[in-house]
Amino acid sequence: MPAISNDEQKASGALEVAKAFFRHESATLIVILVGIITALAIMTKGMVITPRNLMNVLLQSSVRGVASIGQTFVILTAGIDVSIGGLALMCAVLGASLMSDSFANILGSPVAVYVAIPIMLLVGLGVGAANGMSVSRLRMPALIVTLAMWQMTRGGAYLVCKGATIMSLPRSLAAIGQGYVGPVPVPVIIFVAVAVISYFVLHHTTFGRSVYAVGGNAASAWLSGINVKAILFSVYGISGFLAALAAVIQISRTMSASMLSLTGLEIDTIAAVCVGGVSLAGGRGTLIGAVIGVMIIGVINNGMNVMGLDPSYQDLVKGAIIFTAVAVDVVRRTR
């Protein structure tokens, strides 16, 4: 038998690595992301692939990314959370109001940053828990519950700020949204940390396996001994908490809050998760895919901004992306 040369061994090893890569569920998404970046780089003469702009894409995607991870937990159970945008807005307005002079007549003085942020997170967790209670215990449709909550939280935000833009926030807050650890912005570090923790929870814990089981078939999951109601309650609580965390990042980046803050966040998260291959029918998809979906949306938004296209084109593109992603998912499940 002829001996195998070193070049042949290297070629065989490279082929095996390539096969392993393309067998991965998110391989196609990575290829699509690289293709989009390449196309935009050609169209913008390399402007989108400068290190500074790539870091800017990550920074711009941090708010959307954190909220999308919460949406991923919900959609994996065959639910949906359209309250994310309104909830994040209410938390942003409430937190900014507490830290500014808005409530000074009631509280005596503005609330410290280290007090206001936990309040924002607890409010997000509480509203998410209310969604989860309605879906899991009262068996109300997730779309209707979260749509109603979206409306209520937007109304609550308006009552707090009366339609005005809240500014004059404490400078210490900027350390979260505008700070750096070396060359990396703090919001990017938060996004990565949330993604890593969520990946571990979803793919390496009993809770994560239960989330997939409930999304795949809730009745079978219940017969297997999984507490379906507790799982549903938990994922909406996680979504609400991460929406509030996204609000913290947003107001610390802009050092302000208004009714225009976080506009369309719910659509952005659904688009990112669907593009990332997470099935709206539940039980299928990965956290890695959802994160790649976030980056695809972020790269497209950034590329259109660099090219100076009208913002309305972004809505057209996002709508087309959601439509295509859902259509592909339906075809895939049918086959």
N, C-alpha and C positions, 0 to 999 in steps of 0.2 A: 504494500500500500504506500503510495507516494507521500512524502512528508509535506505538511502544510507550512507554507512560508509565513514569515512574520507579517508581511503585507496582507496576505489572505486572512490571517487571524484578526488583524486590525479591522479589515473590511467586514468580516463576519460579526465582530463585536459591535461595530457601528450599526450594522443592519439590525442586530437584536435590540440595541438601544432605541433605534428609530421605530421598530415594531412595538416595543413596550410603550413608547411615547404616544403613538397613534391609537393604541388600545385604550389609553386613559380617556375617561368621559369628557374631560375638559380640553383635550388636544385640539379639537376642531375650533373651539373658542379662541385658543391661543393663536392659532393660524389666522383666524379672522381678525383678531386684534392687531397682529403684526401687519396683515394686509392693509387694514385701515390706516395705520400709522404710516406705512410706506406710501400709500396713495396720497395722504394729506401732506406728507413731506415733499412729494413731487409737486403738488399743487401750490404749496406755500414756499417753494424753493428752500426747503430745509428748516424753516422757522419753527415748525412744531417739534422738531427732534433735538433742539438745543437743550443742554442739561437744565438750564434755568426754566424753560417752558415745560419740560417733562415734570420737574418738581412742582411747577405751578399746577399742572393737571392733577397731580396727587393731592395737592393742597385743596384745590377746588372740589375734588371728589370726596374729601373726608366727611363732610356733612352728609352728603347723599349716601356714602358708603356705610357709615354707622347706622343710619336709618334703614338702609336696604338689608342689612344683616338681621334686624328685627323683623322686617317683612318676610325674609326667607324662612324664619321659624314658623310664621303663621301659614304661609303658602304651602309649606311641606305637610301641613295637616289638612290640606284641601280647603283652607280658609282664605280670607283676604282682609287686609286692614287699610281702608281708605281714610281712616281718621288720623293717620300719621302727620299729614301736613297741618291740620287744624290743631292737633295736640302739641306739636312742636312750636307752632306759632303762639299758642296760649302760654306755654312754658317760657318762651323767649320774652314775651311781653310782661308776664308776671315777674320773672326774675329781674329784668331790666328795671321795672317799676320799683321793686323792693330795694334795688341797689342805687337808685337815683333819688331825687327829692319828691317823687310823685306821692309817696305815702308818708312824707315827713310829718304832716299835720296829725296823722293817726298814730304812727309809730314813734314819733319824737325825733327820729334821725334815720338816715338810710341804713339798710341792713348790710352787714359785712358780707364780702364775697363768700367766705367759707361757711356762711349760714344760708345765703340765698341759693347757692348751687345745690346743696342737699334738698332744699325745699322744692326746687324745680324737678329734681330727679324723683322725689317722692310723689309729686303731683302726676308726673308721667306714669310712674308705676301704678298709682291709684286709678287713673283713667283707663290704663290698659287692663287692670284687674276688673274694672267695671265692664269693659268689653268682653273679657273672658268669662265673667260670671253670666252675662246675658247669653253668650253663645253656648257655654257648656251646661249651665244649669237650667236656663229658661228655654234653651233650644231655639233661640231666635236666629234667623239667617245672618251670617257674618256680614254680608254686604250691607244689609239694612241697618244693622246695629252700628257698624263703624261709620256709615254714611251719616246717620243721625248724630253720632258723636262728633264727626267732623264739623257739622253745622253748629252744634252746641259750643264746641271749643272755640270756633271762630267768633261766635257771638260773645263768649266770655272774654276773649282777647280784646274785642272792641270795647266792652264795658270797662275794662281795666285802663286802656290807653286813650279811650274816647277818639280814636282815629288819629291821634298825634304820634309823631316820631319821638321815641324816648332816647335821650342822649345823656351826656355828662355822667358816664359810668366810671367807676373807680379804675385807676390805671393798673392796679394789681390784676384786674380781670384779663388784661391784654396778654398776660404771660401764658394763658392757655391757647388763645387763638393766634397770637402773633409771635410767640416765643419760639426758640430754636434749641435743639440739643445737638450741638455740632452743626452740621449743614442741613439737618433734617427738621422741618417744622413740627411743633408739638402736635397739631391736629393730625398729621400723618402718622405719628407714633401712636396716638390714641386709636386711630382707625385700624392700624396693623395689630395692635394689642387686642382690640375687640374681635377682630377677624380670627386671630390665633386661638383665643379662648373659646370662641363660638365653634370653630372647627373641631377643637378637642371635645367639646360638649356634644356636638352632633354626631361625631364619627367614632368616639371612643368611650362613650358612657351609656349606661342603661337608659337614661333619660332620652338621649339622642336617638337610640334605636327605637324607643317607644314613639317618638315624634314621627319617624318614618312609618312605623307600623300603623299608627292612627291615620295618617294620610293615605296609606295604601288601602286599608280596609278597616274602618273603625269597628265594625261588628266582629270581625275576626280578632282584632286587637283586644277587644273586651273579653271575648271567649278565652283568650290566651292569658287573662289575668291582669291586663294593663288597665290602669285607672284612666280611662279615656277623658273623663271630665276634668281630672286634675291636669292632664297634659294640655288640653285645650285652654284651660284657665291660665296655665303657666306661660304658654307661648304668646298670648296677648299681653300678659304682664311684661314679658321680655321686650316685646315690640314697643310698648308704651315707655318703658325705661330708656331704651335706646333712642327713641324719638326725642325724649327730653335731653339726653346727652348730646344729640345732634344740635338741639337748640342752644345748649351751653357753648358749643364750638362756634356756632353762627354768631351769637351776640358778642363773643369775645374776639372774633375776627373783625367784625364791623364796628364794635363798640357802640351799637345802637340796636333798636328794635322798633318795628312798625308793622302795620297790617300788610305791608308788601314783603315782609321777611318770609323766607321759606316758601314762597309761592310755588305751587306745583310739586312739592316734595313727594306727595303721595303718588303722583303719576311717574315721577322719576324713579322711585323705588320699585314700583311694579314693573316698569320698563326694564330696569337693570336686572331684576330677578328673573323675568321671563327670558330676556336675552341670554342670561347665564345658564339657561337650560333647566331651570326648576319648573316642574310641571304644575300648572294651575289645578290639575286634578289631584295633586298631592302625592306624597310618597316617593317622588323621584327628583333627583337633582343633588348638587353638592354645594357646600359653602364656597369652595374654590371657584366653581362656575359662577356663582352669584357675584363674587368679588371681581372676576374678569368682566362680567356684565356691567358692573359699576364703572370699570375702567373704559370699556367700549363706549358707554354713554358719555363719560367725561372727555375722552379723546375727540369724539364727534363734536360735542359742544365747544370745546376749545378750538378745534380746527375751524369751525364756522365763525367763531369770534375772531380768530386770527385773519381769516379771509374777509372779514367785515360784512358778512351776510346779515340780512335782516333777521331779528330774533324770531319772527314768525316761522322762518324756515326750520328752526329748531323744533317747534311744536309739530310741524309736518313730519319731520324725520322721526321724532319720538313716536308719533302715532303710527307711522309706517312700520317702525321697528317692533312695537307691541303687536300689531296685527300680524306681521310675518312670524314672529316668535310663537304666538298662540297657534297660528295655522300649522306651523311645522310640528308643534307639540301634538296637535290633534291628529295629524297624519301619522306621526310616529306611534302614538298610542293605538290608532286604528290598525296599523300593521302588526 
